[in-house]
Amino acid sequence: MRVNRYIIVAVCVLCAVVVSNAQDRKLVQFSGVIHNADTNTVVPYVTVKNNSYHNQTFTANHQGYFSFVAHEGDTISFTSVGYLPIRVIIPTVPEDKYTAMVRMTAQIKELPMVTPYPWASIDEFNEAFMALEIADDDIVVAQKNLSPESLAALSRITPRSAEEIQSFSAMQNHIELSNQAVNQRMANPLLSPFAWGNFIRQITEGNKSRNRLQRNR
């Protein structure tokens, strides 16, 4: 009983000393902005914890700003996903406020390589590989586009350009001018009764003229 009493007294004295030291330490307004140490951009929503005073937890805003009351000598930890945790000890300051520029270093984690296998077995992989349809390369596509069938199909649906229309019109005008002196109906004179009548008339008149010449002699 006497030993337990001594233990209880010692614990009470220790608590009183701790409380007295905590009350003796000066309160300061701890404020600051958290930045990325590499890019100098703000790090938002960082968890700020006072490890020296009941693990009080605070959160920085979207601009990386934080502000809360702490004691001189308190250890403040900063943690955020993707960044290495850091600790800051509030120093002794002449005023009742302390402002710090906190810089956190990005943490790069290399994950182990993962190889996905969508097939349950090698046989399924072989079947899928053999059934794979490989798309044509640029050379094959160009050959298909320049084939006679493709060019003929394009010529039926592609409208003529201004140069083609002008060339066709000039050729038509040339053909019309060349055929002005040609029989447009393509009639055969051997089948025309007027042509035969004219031919017989010429023969008859020729015979009459020869007879006149003989009489005059």
C-alpha positions as CSV (number, residue, x, y, z in Angstrom):
1,M,0.0,0.0,0.0
2,R,2.8,2.4,0.9
3,V,4.5,1.6,-2.5
4,N,1.4,2.3,-4.4
5,R,0.9,5.5,-2.6
6,Y,4.4,6.7,-3.6
7,I,3.7,5.8,-7.2
8,I,0.5,7.8,-7.2
9,V,2.2,10.8,-5.7
10,A,5.1,10.6,-8.2
11,V,2.6,10.5,-11.1
12,C,0.7,13.5,-9.8
13,V,3.9,15.5,-9.3
14,L,5.0,14.6,-12.9
15,C,1.7,15.7,-14.4
16,A,1.9,18.9,-12.4
17,V,5.4,19.6,-13.8
18,V,4.3,18.8,-17.3
19,V,1.2,21.1,-17.0
20,S,3.4,23.8,-15.5
21,N,5.9,23.6,-18.3
22,A,3.1,23.7,-20.9
23,Q,1.6,26.7,-19.2
24,D,5.0,28.4,-19.1
25,R,5.6,28.0,-22.8
26,K,4.5,30.9,-24.9
27,L,1.6,30.6,-27.3
28,V,2.2,31.7,-30.9
29,Q,0.1,31.9,-34.0
30,F,1.8,29.5,-36.4
31,S,0.9,30.3,-40.1
32,G,2.4,29.5,-43.5
33,V,2.0,28.3,-47.0
34,I,3.0,24.9,-48.3
35,H,4.9,24.7,-51.6
36,N,6.3,21.9,-53.8
37,A,10.1,22.0,-53.4
38,D,10.7,21.2,-57.1
39,T,8.0,23.2,-59.0
40,N,7.3,25.9,-56.4
41,T,3.5,25.3,-56.8
42,V,1.2,25.2,-53.8
43,V,0.3,21.8,-52.3
44,P,-3.3,21.9,-51.2
45,Y,-5.1,20.1,-48.4
46,V,-2.0,19.0,-46.5
47,T,-2.6,17.4,-43.1
48,V,-0.9,19.4,-40.4
49,K,-0.5,17.7,-37.0
50,N,0.9,19.1,-33.7
51,N,2.7,16.1,-32.3
52,S,3.6,17.9,-29.1
53,Y,0.1,18.9,-28.0
54,H,-2.5,16.1,-28.0
55,N,-1.9,15.4,-31.7
56,Q,-4.1,18.3,-32.8
57,T,-4.8,17.9,-36.5
58,F,-5.5,20.7,-39.0
59,T,-5.8,20.8,-42.8
60,A,-4.4,23.4,-45.2
61,N,-6.8,25.0,-47.6
62,H,-6.8,24.7,-51.4
63,Q,-4.1,27.3,-51.6
64,G,-1.8,25.5,-49.2
65,Y,-2.4,28.0,-46.4
66,F,-2.7,27.0,-42.8
67,S,-2.9,28.9,-39.4
68,F,-3.4,27.7,-35.9
69,V,-2.3,28.3,-32.3
70,A,0.7,26.3,-30.9
71,H,3.5,26.6,-28.3
72,E,7.1,27.4,-28.8
73,G,9.1,24.2,-29.2
74,D,6.1,22.2,-30.6
75,T,6.9,19.7,-33.3
76,I,4.6,20.0,-36.3
77,S,4.4,17.3,-38.9
78,F,3.1,17.8,-42.5
79,T,1.8,14.8,-44.5
80,S,0.2,14.5,-47.9
81,V,-0.3,11.8,-50.5
82,G,2.5,11.8,-53.0
83,Y,4.9,13.8,-50.8
84,L,7.5,12.9,-48.2
85,P,6.5,13.8,-44.7
86,I,8.4,16.6,-43.0
87,R,8.6,18.1,-39.5
88,V,8.9,21.7,-38.3
89,I,9.8,22.8,-34.8
90,I,8.4,26.1,-33.8
91,P,11.4,28.2,-32.6
92,T,11.5,30.8,-29.9
93,V,10.3,34.1,-31.4
94,P,10.1,37.6,-29.9
95,E,6.5,38.1,-31.1
96,D,3.4,36.1,-30.6
97,K,3.3,34.8,-34.2
98,Y,5.5,32.7,-36.4
99,T,5.3,32.4,-40.2
100,A,7.0,29.7,-42.2
101,M,7.4,28.7,-45.8
102,V,7.0,24.9,-45.8
103,R,8.4,23.0,-48.8
104,M,7.5,19.4,-49.4
105,T,9.3,17.1,-51.8
106,A,7.3,14.9,-54.2
107,Q,7.6,11.2,-53.5
108,I,8.1,9.0,-56.6
109,K,7.2,5.4,-56.2
110,E,8.0,2.8,-58.8
111,L,5.4,0.1,-58.9
112,P,6.4,-3.4,-59.9
113,M,5.8,-4.4,-63.5
114,V,2.4,-6.0,-64.2
115,T,1.9,-8.2,-67.2
116,P,-1.9,-8.7,-68.0
117,Y,-2.9,-11.9,-69.6
118,P,-6.4,-11.7,-71.0
119,W,-6.3,-15.3,-72.2
120,A,-6.7,-18.2,-69.9
121,S,-4.2,-20.4,-71.7
122,I,-1.6,-20.5,-74.5
123,D,-4.1,-22.2,-76.8
124,E,-6.6,-19.4,-76.5
125,F,-3.8,-16.9,-77.2
126,N,-2.8,-18.8,-80.3
127,E,-6.4,-18.9,-81.6
128,A,-6.9,-15.2,-81.0
129,F,-3.6,-14.4,-82.7
130,M,-4.4,-16.5,-85.8
131,A,-7.8,-14.9,-86.0
132,L,-6.3,-11.4,-85.7
133,E,-7.2,-9.1,-88.7
134,I,-4.2,-6.9,-89.5
135,A,-5.1,-3.6,-91.1
136,D,-3.5,-2.6,-94.4
137,D,-0.4,-0.5,-94.4
138,D,-0.1,2.8,-96.3
139,I,1.3,1.1,-99.4
140,V,-1.5,-1.4,-99.8
141,V,-4.1,1.4,-99.2
142,A,-2.5,3.5,-101.9
143,Q,-2.4,0.6,-104.4
144,K,-6.1,0.0,-103.8
145,N,-7.0,3.7,-104.3
146,L,-5.1,3.7,-107.6
147,S,-6.6,0.6,-109.0
148,P,-8.6,0.9,-112.3
149,E,-11.8,0.0,-110.5
150,S,-11.3,2.7,-107.8
151,L,-10.4,5.3,-110.4
152,A,-13.5,4.4,-112.5
153,A,-15.8,4.6,-109.5
154,L,-14.3,8.0,-108.5
155,S,-14.7,9.4,-112.1
156,R,-18.4,8.6,-111.9
157,I,-19.0,10.6,-108.7
158,T,-16.3,13.2,-108.8
159,P,-17.5,16.5,-110.4
160,R,-15.5,18.1,-113.2
161,S,-13.2,21.0,-112.4
162,A,-13.3,24.4,-114.1
163,E,-10.3,23.5,-116.3
164,E,-12.0,20.2,-117.5
165,I,-15.2,22.0,-118.3
166,Q,-13.3,24.7,-120.3
167,S,-11.3,22.1,-122.2
168,F,-14.4,20.1,-123.1
169,S,-16.3,23.3,-124.3
170,A,-13.3,24.3,-126.5
171,M,-13.1,20.9,-128.1
172,Q,-16.9,20.9,-128.8
173,N,-16.6,24.3,-130.5
174,H,-13.7,23.1,-132.6
175,I,-15.7,20.0,-133.8
176,E,-18.7,22.2,-134.7
177,L,-16.5,24.6,-136.7
178,S,-14.8,21.7,-138.5
179,N,-18.1,20.1,-139.5
180,Q,-19.8,23.2,-140.9
181,A,-18.9,22.3,-144.5
182,V,-19.6,18.6,-144.1
183,N,-22.9,16.9,-144.8
184,Q,-24.4,16.8,-141.3
185,R,-27.0,14.2,-142.3
186,M,-24.3,11.9,-143.7
187,A,-26.7,11.2,-146.8
188,N,-25.4,8.8,-149.5
189,P,-25.7,10.6,-153.0
190,L,-26.1,7.3,-154.7
191,L,-29.5,6.9,-153.0
192,S,-30.7,10.4,-153.8
193,P,-33.1,10.7,-156.8
194,F,-32.2,14.4,-157.1
195,A,-28.5,13.5,-157.5
196,W,-29.3,10.9,-160.2
197,G,-31.5,13.4,-162.0
198,N,-28.7,16.0,-162.0
199,F,-26.3,13.4,-163.2
200,I,-28.5,12.4,-166.2
201,R,-29.1,16.0,-167.0
202,Q,-25.4,16.7,-167.2
203,I,-24.9,13.6,-169.5
204,T,-27.8,14.7,-171.8
205,E,-26.5,18.3,-172.1
206,G,-23.0,16.9,-172.8
207,N,-24.3,14.8,-175.7
208,K,-26.2,17.8,-177.2
209,S,-23.1,19.9,-177.1
210,R,-21.1,17.2,-178.9
211,N,-23.8,16.9,-181.7
212,R,-23.7,20.7,-182.3
213,L,-20.0,20.6,-182.7
214,Q,-20.2,17.8,-185.3
215,R,-22.9,19.7,-187.3
216,N,-20.9,22.8,-187.4
217,R,-18.0,20.9,-189.0
